[in-house]
Amino acid sequence: MIQDPATGKVWGTRCDRGTVEVTSGNPGKLKSQLKDFPSPDEALKWAIKQEWSRLKKGFVLVNPAAAAGEPCMHRYIGGGYTGALMIAGCNGKLATNQHQDEDTHGAATDMLLLIGEDTEIIHGWRSSKTDLAWSALPTDDRTGFLIRFDSGIYLWTSDGSPPQRISDASILSSPFLTRSNGHAAWYDGEQLTVMRLDDGRHIMQLVRSPAMVGGHSEQMMSTLSADATMLACCANPGEIEYIDVAQAKTVRRHQADFEMIVKMEWSADGRWLLALEQYGRWRLLCLDAATGESRPGWPEFTDMTRTDFALDCDSKRLAVMHRGHIALYDFADMREIRRFPVDHVVRTAHIAWTGDNAISVRTDYGCLSTYVI
């Protein structure tokens, strides 16, 4: 059941083959009616459309009793600029972006929103200039978020204070942001930069130039190991280099038959490197960080267009968002644990682990949701 926070009224549906039971009204005085459709598919399609129309009007879903694979929270946020679907969470709060057109408040830009478990907006912040928010990560101490804007890397504390730039002012649109063990890393257009967050000191700055892929896309993607001693970097298609952060020195390079890499993530033990390929065979790869070889028994994740993935904090579970569903795997043996549909998505969505048993989703249709795992 979804609810209008302003009036307290609720609305919900239950589909039984080609019949939809609609329940609505005040919690103490509910009314039900049945609607028949030619097929179960048409019934479900109508129910989803009606729910979405109400979410856009301000209804929300808050269901603490949701079962595994079901949403415990829905809130309409609004569409993001293509690809800029920011999502991160800590301490029961979600950080996301809301794209706003040019109006009396300023230029077209992304607004940052901090949303509580009850779907209420706790804090909001809007840039005075055009600035898109591409990704976010919770800080290690869980007191705020690192935000990757077009204009640089920012720290946004969960007390609602305006975000503070931590990257140099000259940095524009880093293609990645990675964080672990009190350190963060990004690319400033010339150098890979690793910063120690507690004092703002640059631990490493190493010049790298991205290769062009297809004459239109720059290849530059990196990720810090769990202890922040190693930075895996892909600046050329088919090659990953492993950089010792303390020495600012490449310790090994691995070549393979992949094309452009658009996301990478280490396993918590440092043994495996996950890499999402764009172009080529569009695969989700799992590579041995010591040898560069593909992980034995790894599933054939191919045709992974409009895909996102996320490991939980101790790398026990891998979530893969693809074609409107999230598949959950036991990372030790890649046994599929659960698969469930994601509501209110057109083509793509970004996902993040936001609790021990919670995955939150920011969809291109404008919905912010959390699912029980």
N, C-alpha and C positions, 0 to 999 in steps of 0.2 A: 504494500500500500504506500502510495506517495501522499504527501501532505502539503497543504498551503500554509506556510508559517504565519501568514498574516491573519488568516481566519480560523485555522485549526481544522478545516474540512479535509477529508481524505478521499482518495479515489484509487481504485484498483481493479484488476481484471484476473479472471481465471479461465483458461482455455481448455475445453473438453471436446476434442475433435473439431467439428465445424461450428461449435457453439461457444460463445464468449459470455461469461457471467460478469456483469459490471456492478461493482459495489461503490457507493459514493454517499457523501453526506457528513454530518457531524459524528464523531466517534460514538456517542451515545444514542444516535438515531440514524442508523445506516439504512439505505435503500438498495435493493438489488433488482436487476432486470437482465433478461437473456436476449442475446442477439445471435441469429443464425446466419451462417455463411455457406457458400457452395462447397468449400473445402477447408481442411485444417490449416493449410498454408495461408489462405485468405483471411481466416479468423485471426491467426497469429500476426499477420501483417497489419491488420486493422488495430489490434490491441497495442502493438508497438508504436504505431503512428499516433494513436490517441494519447499514450503515455508521454511521448516526446512533445506533443503540442502543449501539454500541461507543464512539463518541465521547463519549457521555454517561457511559460507565463509565471514561473516562480515556485512551482511545486518542487519539493525535494523528497528524496528517499533517505530515511535513517532507520536501519533495521539491525539492531544489535544481535538479533536471534538468527541472522542469515546463516544458512548451511554452507558447507564447503562448495565452492564454485558459483556461489550466488553473490550478487551485489549487496553490500551493507550500507552503501552510500551512493547517491546520484545527486549531482547539482549541475545545472546548465551554466556554463561560463561564457560561451560564445566562441565563434570560430577564430582560430589563430592564423597568422600569416603562414602560407604553405611551408611546412617543415618545422616551423617554430612552435612546437607543442611541448612546453616545459613542464616537468613534473618531478617533484622530490618531496620527501616527507621525513619528519622526525618528531618524537614526543607527541604523537597524535595530531600533528598539524601538517597540512599540505601546502606547498608553495607551487604556484602555477602562474601562467601569464594570460592576460586578456587583451586582445588587440583592439585598439580604439581608433576610430577614424578622426581626422582633423576636425576640431570643433572649437568652441569658445575657450576651452581649457588648454588648447595648444595643438601642436602638430600631431599627425597620425603616428602612433607609437604603441608599444606594449606597456600595459600596466601590470605590476606585480601584485599578486593576491596571496594572502596567508589565510587559510581556511581551516576551521576547527572540525572536530569529529561530528559536530551537530550541523555541519554545512554552513555555519555562519561565517561571514567574512570578518576576520579578526583585525587585519591590517591591509591597507592598500597603498601603493605608491606608483605615481605616474611620472615618467620622465618628461622634461620640458622640451625635448627634441625627439626627432624620429630615431628610435632605438628598439631593435628587436631582441627579445630574450630567447636564446636557443636551447639552453640546457641549464640544469641546476643540480647541485649535490649538497647533502647535509654536511655540516662541519663535523669533525671527529668528536668534538665535545658536545654536539647536539644542541648548540645554542643559536644556530642560524644556518644560513645557506650561502654557498658560493654560486654566483650567477654568471653565466657567459652571455654577455650582451654583445651586440655589434661593436660597441664602443670600448669594450675591454672586459676585464674580469672584476667582479664586485663582491663584496661581503655584505649580506643583508641579515642583520640580527633579528631574531623572532620577537623582539620588543617593539618592532615597527619603525625603528629609526631609519632614515633614508639610507639606501645602500652606499657603501664607501668603496671607491675604486682602490684595488690593491695592485693592479698592473700599471705599467707606465702609460702615460697619457697618449703616447703615439700609437699604441696597439689598437688595431682595428680588426674585428671579426676573426678571432682565433677559431680554427676549425675544430678544436677539441678543448675540453677541460677535464682534468683528472685529479683525484685527491686521495691520499692515504697517509696514515701515520703522521699526521700533523704537517703534511706538505701538500702543495698543489703545483700542477704543471700546466703550461699552455704554450702556444706558439705566437710570437709577436710579429710575424711577417718576415723575420730574418733568423731569429734564434729560438731554440727550444729553451724554455725557462722553467726552472724548478725553484719554488719559494718555500722557505720555512715559515709557517703561518704565525707562530707565536711572536716573532720579532720582525717579520717582513724581509728577512735576509734572503738574497738570491744565492742559493746553494750551487746552482749550475746554470750557465748560459752557454749554449753550444750552437754555432751557426749550422743551419741545414736549409737546403733549397728543395721545395717540392717539385716533383716531376708533373708534367701535364699529361692528363689522360684523355684521349679522344680529342685533344685540341681545345677542350673547354673546361676541364675540371682539374684542380690541383690536388695531388695526393699528399696529404699530411695528416697522420693520425698517430696518437701515442697514448700509452697508459702506464701508470706507475704500479709497481709491484706492491704487495700488501705492506711490506716494511719500508717502502719508498727508497730502497737502495738501488733499484734497477728501473730504467725507463725503456719500454719496448716502443720502437718507432718504425712506422712505415712511411717513407718519403718517396719510394719508388715502387711501382707495381711489381709484384712477385718477389719482394725482398723485405725482410724485417730485421732491423738491427737492435741489439740489446746494449744499452749504454749504462755503464757504471756511473751513478749520479755523483758520488763523492769525487771520483777522478775525472769526470767529464770525458770519458773514454769509451769507445765502442769495444766491447769484449768479444762479441761474436756477431755474425750475420748468417741468416738462413734464406735460401732461395726456394721458391715453390711456384706452382703454376696458377696462382691467383691473379686477379686484376685489382681494381681499386678497392681499398679497405676503408670503410666508413665508420666502423666502431670496433674497439678492442677492449678486452677485459681479462685481467689475470685471475686465476683461481687463487684462493686464500693461501694455499701452501706453496705457491710459486711454480708449480709443476706444469700447468697448462696455460695456454693463451688462446682465448676465444677471439675470433675475427670474423666480421660480417663483410662479405664481398659484394661489391656493386659492379655491374657489367660482368663479362665473362660468363661463369655458370651461376652467379648469384647464390653463393653458398654461405652457410654458417659453418666455419671451420673451427676445429679444436687442434692446436698444434702443441707438440712437446717443446717446452721453452728451452730445453737443453740441446735437443737435436734438430728441431724444426720439422720432424716427422708428424704426419697426421696421427691422431690418437686411434689406436686399434679398436675396432668395433663401433666407431663413431657413426651415428645414423646418417643417411644420405639426405642432408638438409640442402636441397637444391631449389631453384626458382623462388628464392627467398626475397622477392620484391616486397616493398612496403612492410618490412619486418623490423621488429625490435626484440632485444633479449636482455635478461638481467639475471645475474647470480645473486643468491641471498648472501648475507654477510659472512657466513662460514663456508660458502660454496658447497653446501649439501644439496641444494635444489636449484635447478635452472628453469626459468620461465621464458618461453618463446611466444611472442605475439605474431600471428601470421594468418592472413585471410579471415579476419573477424573472430578468431579464437585465440585463447591462451592455452598452450600445452605446458604442463608441469612435469619435469623429469627429475628422477633421483640422479644426481650428477655422478655418483660413484659408479653406476652401471648403465646409466642412461635409460633406465626403465621408465616408461611413461606412467606417472602417478595419477594424473587427472587431466581432463581437457574440458573446457567450458567456453561458451560464446561470450563475446564482449558486446554489450548493448550500445546502440547509438554511435556506430562507426560507419563511415562511408568507404574509405580506402585504407586509411592508416591511423595509427595511434602510437603513442609512446608510453612505456610502462616503467615502473620502479617499485622495488620492495619498500614498503613503508611501515612494516611491522613484522614480527616473527611469523605471522600467518596472514599477512595482508599484502596485496599488490594493488597499487593505484594506477589508474589509466587516464590519460588525457587524449581524447579523440578529436579527429579532424572535423567532426560534426558539432563540436562545442561542448561535449559532456566531460565532466570530471567525476570519476567513479572510484570506489574501492571495493575489491572482491575478497571474500574470505577464502583462504587456501586450506 
